[in-house]
Amino acid sequence: MKDLSHRIKTAMDESRMLILGASVFLGVHYRAPFESGFDSLPAASQYLKIAGLVLLLVSIILSLSPGAYHRIVWQGNDSEDIQDFTTSVMDFALFPFLITLGIDFYALAGKIVGVTGGVLVGTLIATTALLFWYGPGLIWRRKNSRSRKKTKPGAEMEKTPLKDRVEQVLTEARVVLPGVQALLGFQLATILMDGFDKLPQSSKYIHLMSLILMGLCVILLMTPAAFHRIVERGEDTERFHRFASVTLLVTMITLPLGICGDLFVVLGKVTGSVSLSIGIALLTLAFFYGLWFGYPQFRKAQLSRRNLSS
């Protein structure tokens, strides 16, 4: 049990490392269209930057999904199923991130050394990330990896000590917080930029609503720490674990609305198409809720049926 709890926490910490890196790029991608230098980029580079933003969001959605899965399917208890799910999504989450890195370096290097030089720099960065992130797994993968013990479809929940459950829910909150902080910083700064004044009034209102939602997310994510200190005096209790779990899930309901609201604003500014911006924003929102809440509910029901029939 202790080994499993440690492996799950380690997986969450590794997810947090990816979020810390991705959140910096996320803020840059959201802010870039409002910078004066963005308009001087070739149209192809502008659209590639937007594609990179969407890919980055896919990476972040995947990276944050284990927290919701852990809360909804297993109520914060440990299971090999959580370890397998986290490992699987992290395998995929790195790929869109490395593509975004390549796009960014192409767009910025291309402005200095030309299109050919930009392509070479972007390809070099993306290829290097691919080799370092995925290469070792392909080279040193154990020969018997195919026969590695997999989680059984009806895997049982292992009762996790309260101390470990509290530590894990706080870790999951820390995984979400960097992305929220990056977006909130972008949203606050954007209002003061010249590009914001050129937006339609409707886009300004949507940005304001997204800003309010992101502020609410920051408040929610910081609430468990205040509750733990003020109410529980730092003691681990079942009440605190339930409270922190609910707060985290409510944050993950609110967060996609704020992200997709500003995604609509950015897409509208770059493409000039309201229908395209709404479509992409809604698809992204559906992906958020589908992976964070839809699949965990489906998986929970699936495990319940299999456990009842066994």
C-alpha positions as CSV (number, residue, x, y, z in Angstrom):
1,M,0.0,0.0,0.0
2,K,2.7,2.4,1.0
3,D,4.6,1.8,-2.3
4,L,1.4,2.3,-4.3
5,S,0.7,5.6,-2.5
6,H,4.2,6.8,-3.2
7,R,4.0,5.9,-6.9
8,I,0.7,7.7,-7.3
9,K,2.0,10.8,-5.5
10,T,5.2,10.7,-7.7
11,A,3.0,10.5,-10.8
12,M,1.1,13.6,-9.6
13,D,4.4,15.4,-8.9
14,E,5.6,14.6,-12.4
15,S,2.4,15.9,-13.8
16,R,2.9,19.1,-11.8
17,M,6.4,19.5,-13.5
18,L,4.7,19.4,-16.9
19,I,2.1,21.9,-15.8
20,L,4.7,24.3,-14.5
21,G,6.4,24.3,-17.8
22,A,3.3,24.4,-19.9
23,S,1.7,27.2,-17.8
24,V,4.5,29.6,-18.9
25,F,3.9,28.9,-22.5
26,L,0.1,29.1,-22.0
27,G,0.4,32.6,-20.7
28,V,2.6,33.6,-23.6
29,H,0.3,32.1,-26.2
30,Y,-2.8,33.8,-24.8
31,R,-1.0,37.2,-24.5
32,A,0.9,37.1,-27.9
33,P,-2.1,38.2,-30.1
34,F,-2.4,41.4,-28.1
35,E,1.2,42.4,-28.5
36,S,2.1,44.9,-31.2
37,G,4.7,42.6,-32.7
38,F,2.2,39.8,-33.3
39,D,0.7,41.6,-36.3
40,S,4.1,41.8,-38.0
41,L,4.3,38.0,-38.1
42,P,3.4,36.3,-41.4
43,A,-0.2,35.0,-41.4
44,A,1.1,31.4,-41.4
45,S,3.0,32.0,-38.2
46,Q,0.0,33.6,-36.6
47,Y,-2.2,30.7,-37.3
48,L,0.5,28.3,-36.2
49,K,0.8,30.1,-32.9
50,I,-3.0,29.6,-32.5
51,A,-2.6,25.9,-33.4
52,G,0.1,25.7,-30.7
53,L,-2.2,27.3,-28.2
54,V,-4.9,24.6,-28.9
55,L,-2.3,21.8,-28.7
56,L,-1.0,23.3,-25.4
57,L,-4.5,23.2,-24.0
58,V,-4.8,19.5,-25.0
59,S,-1.5,18.8,-23.2
60,I,-2.8,20.6,-20.1
61,I,-6.2,18.9,-20.2
62,L,-4.5,15.5,-20.2
63,S,-2.0,16.5,-17.5
64,L,-4.8,17.7,-15.1
65,S,-7.1,14.7,-15.7
66,P,-5.6,12.3,-13.1
67,G,-6.8,14.5,-10.3
68,A,-10.4,14.4,-11.3
69,Y,-10.1,10.7,-12.1
70,H,-8.7,10.0,-8.6
71,R,-11.5,12.0,-6.9
72,I,-14.4,10.7,-8.9
73,V,-13.6,7.1,-9.6
74,W,-11.7,6.2,-6.4
75,Q,-12.8,8.9,-3.9
76,G,-9.2,9.7,-3.1
77,N,-8.2,6.1,-2.3
78,D,-5.4,4.2,-4.1
79,S,-5.6,1.7,-6.8
80,E,-3.3,0.4,-9.5
81,D,-5.9,1.7,-12.0
82,I,-5.0,5.3,-11.0
83,Q,-1.3,4.6,-11.6
84,D,-2.0,3.1,-15.0
85,F,-4.4,6.0,-16.0
86,T,-1.9,8.6,-15.0
87,T,1.0,6.9,-16.8
88,S,-1.1,6.6,-20.0
89,V,-2.3,10.2,-20.1
90,M,1.2,11.5,-19.4
91,D,2.5,9.4,-22.3
92,F,0.3,11.4,-24.6
93,A,0.5,14.8,-22.8
94,L,4.1,15.4,-23.7
95,F,3.6,15.1,-27.5
96,P,1.4,18.1,-28.1
97,F,3.7,20.1,-25.8
98,L,6.8,19.3,-27.9
99,I,4.9,20.2,-31.1
100,T,4.0,23.6,-29.5
101,L,7.7,24.1,-28.6
102,G,8.7,23.5,-32.2
103,I,6.0,26.0,-33.4
104,D,7.1,28.7,-31.0
105,F,10.8,28.4,-32.0
106,Y,9.9,28.3,-35.7
107,A,7.8,31.5,-35.4
108,L,10.3,33.5,-33.4
109,A,13.5,32.3,-35.1
110,G,11.9,32.8,-38.5
111,K,11.4,36.4,-37.7
112,I,15.2,36.8,-37.2
113,V,16.7,34.3,-39.7
114,G,14.0,33.8,-42.2
115,V,11.5,30.9,-42.9
116,T,14.2,28.3,-43.7
117,G,16.1,29.1,-40.5
118,G,12.9,29.1,-38.5
119,V,12.0,25.6,-39.8
120,L,15.4,24.3,-39.0
121,V,15.4,25.7,-35.4
122,G,11.8,24.6,-34.7
123,T,12.5,21.1,-36.1
124,L,15.7,20.9,-34.0
125,I,13.9,21.8,-30.8
126,A,10.9,19.5,-31.4
127,T,13.2,16.6,-32.4
128,T,15.4,17.1,-29.4
129,A,12.4,17.0,-27.1
130,L,11.1,13.9,-28.8
131,L,14.4,12.1,-28.4
132,F,14.9,13.1,-24.7
133,W,11.3,12.5,-23.6
134,Y,10.4,9.4,-25.6
135,G,13.8,8.0,-26.7
136,P,14.8,6.5,-23.4
137,G,11.5,4.7,-23.1
138,L,12.0,3.1,-26.5
139,I,15.6,2.3,-25.9
140,W,15.6,1.0,-22.4
141,R,12.1,-0.4,-22.2
142,R,12.2,-3.8,-20.6
143,K,11.9,-6.7,-23.0
144,N,9.0,-8.2,-20.9
145,S,7.0,-4.9,-20.9
146,R,4.3,-6.5,-22.9
147,S,3.8,-9.1,-20.2
148,R,3.8,-6.5,-17.4
149,K,1.0,-6.9,-15.0
150,K,-1.9,-4.7,-16.0
151,T,-4.7,-3.4,-13.9
152,K,-7.6,-5.8,-13.9
153,P,-10.9,-4.3,-15.3
154,G,-12.5,-4.9,-11.9
155,A,-9.7,-3.7,-9.8
156,E,-10.6,-3.2,-6.2
157,M,-10.1,0.0,-4.2
158,E,-7.4,-0.2,-1.5
159,K,-8.3,1.7,1.6
160,T,-5.7,4.5,1.9
161,P,-4.6,6.0,5.2
162,L,-6.1,9.4,5.9
163,K,-2.6,11.0,6.0
164,D,-1.8,9.8,2.5
165,R,-5.2,10.9,1.1
166,V,-4.9,14.4,2.5
167,E,-1.4,14.7,1.1
168,Q,-2.6,13.5,-2.3
169,V,-5.5,15.9,-2.6
170,L,-3.2,18.8,-1.7
171,T,-0.8,17.6,-4.3
172,E,-3.5,17.5,-6.9
173,A,-4.5,21.1,-6.0
174,R,-0.9,22.2,-6.4
175,V,-1.0,20.6,-9.9
176,V,-3.9,22.8,-11.0
177,L,-2.7,26.0,-9.4
178,P,0.2,27.0,-11.7
179,G,-1.9,27.0,-14.8
180,V,-4.6,29.0,-13.1
181,Q,-2.0,31.5,-11.9
182,A,-0.5,31.9,-15.4
183,L,-3.9,32.5,-16.9
184,L,-5.0,35.0,-14.3
185,G,-1.7,37.0,-14.8
186,F,-2.4,37.0,-18.5
187,Q,-6.0,38.1,-18.1
188,L,-5.1,41.0,-15.7
189,A,-2.3,42.2,-17.9
190,T,-4.2,42.0,-21.2
191,I,-6.7,44.6,-20.2
192,L,-3.9,47.2,-20.0
193,M,-2.6,46.4,-23.5
194,D,-3.3,48.4,-26.6
195,G,-4.6,45.4,-28.5
196,F,-7.4,44.9,-25.9
197,D,-8.9,48.3,-26.7
198,K,-9.4,47.2,-30.4
199,L,-11.6,44.2,-29.4
200,P,-15.4,44.3,-29.9
201,Q,-17.3,45.2,-26.8
202,S,-18.7,41.6,-26.6
203,S,-15.2,40.1,-26.5
204,K,-14.3,42.5,-23.7
205,Y,-17.3,41.3,-21.7
206,I,-16.3,37.7,-22.3
207,H,-12.8,38.4,-21.2
208,L,-14.1,40.0,-18.0
209,M,-16.3,37.0,-17.2
210,S,-13.3,34.7,-17.9
211,L,-11.2,36.9,-15.5
212,I,-13.8,36.6,-12.8
213,L,-14.0,32.9,-13.2
214,M,-10.2,32.5,-13.0
215,G,-10.2,34.7,-9.9
216,L,-12.8,32.4,-8.4
217,C,-10.6,29.4,-9.3
218,V,-7.6,30.9,-7.4
219,I,-9.8,31.5,-4.4
220,L,-11.1,28.0,-4.4
221,L,-7.7,26.4,-4.8
222,M,-6.4,28.4,-1.8
223,T,-9.4,27.6,0.3
224,P,-8.3,24.1,1.5
225,A,-5.1,25.5,2.9
226,A,-7.0,28.2,4.9
227,F,-9.6,25.6,6.0
228,H,-6.9,23.2,7.1
229,R,-5.1,25.9,9.2
230,I,-8.1,27.9,10.6
231,V,-10.7,25.1,11.1
232,E,-8.7,22.0,11.6
233,R,-5.6,23.6,13.1
234,G,-3.5,21.6,10.8
235,E,-4.9,18.2,11.8
236,D,-5.8,15.6,9.1
237,T,-9.5,14.8,9.3
238,E,-12.1,13.1,7.1
239,R,-14.0,16.4,7.0
240,F,-11.0,18.2,5.6
241,H,-10.4,15.5,3.0
242,R,-14.0,15.7,1.8
243,F,-13.9,19.5,1.8
244,A,-10.7,19.6,-0.2
245,S,-11.9,17.0,-2.7
246,V,-15.2,18.9,-3.4
247,T,-13.3,22.2,-3.7
248,L,-10.9,20.7,-6.2
249,L,-13.7,19.3,-8.3
250,V,-15.7,22.6,-8.2
251,T,-12.5,24.4,-9.4
252,M,-12.2,21.9,-12.3
253,I,-15.8,22.7,-13.3
254,T,-15.1,26.4,-13.3
255,L,-11.6,26.4,-14.8
256,P,-12.6,25.3,-18.4
257,L,-15.2,28.0,-18.7
258,G,-12.5,30.7,-18.0
259,I,-10.0,29.1,-20.3
260,C,-12.4,28.6,-23.2
261,G,-13.9,32.1,-22.8
262,D,-10.5,33.6,-23.4
263,L,-9.8,31.1,-26.1
264,F,-12.8,32.4,-28.0
265,V,-11.5,36.0,-27.5
266,V,-8.0,35.1,-28.9
267,L,-9.4,33.1,-31.8
268,G,-11.8,35.9,-32.7
269,K,-9.0,38.5,-32.8
270,V,-6.7,36.4,-35.0
271,T,-9.2,34.7,-37.4
272,G,-11.9,37.4,-37.4
273,S,-14.5,34.5,-37.6
274,V,-17.1,34.4,-34.8
275,S,-18.5,31.0,-35.8
276,L,-15.0,29.4,-36.1
277,S,-14.0,30.8,-32.7
278,I,-17.2,29.6,-31.0
279,G,-16.8,26.1,-32.6
280,I,-13.2,25.6,-31.5
281,A,-13.9,27.0,-28.0
282,L,-17.0,24.7,-27.6
283,L,-15.0,21.7,-28.8
284,T,-12.2,22.4,-26.4
285,L,-14.8,22.9,-23.6
286,A,-16.3,19.5,-24.4
287,F,-12.9,17.9,-24.4
288,F,-12.2,19.4,-20.9
289,Y,-15.5,18.1,-19.4
290,G,-15.4,14.8,-21.3
291,L,-12.0,13.8,-20.1
292,W,-12.2,15.3,-16.6
293,F,-15.8,14.3,-15.7
294,G,-17.4,12.2,-18.5
295,Y,-14.8,9.4,-18.7
296,P,-14.3,9.1,-14.9
297,Q,-18.1,8.8,-14.4
298,F,-18.2,6.1,-17.2
299,R,-15.2,4.3,-15.6
300,K,-16.8,4.4,-12.2
301,A,-20.0,2.9,-13.4
302,Q,-18.1,0.3,-15.4
303,L,-16.1,-0.8,-12.3
304,S,-19.3,-0.9,-10.2
305,R,-21.1,-3.1,-12.7
306,R,-18.1,-5.5,-12.9
307,N,-17.6,-5.7,-9.2
308,L,-21.3,-6.4,-8.7
309,S,-21.3,-9.2,-11.3
310,S,-18.1,-10.8,-9.8
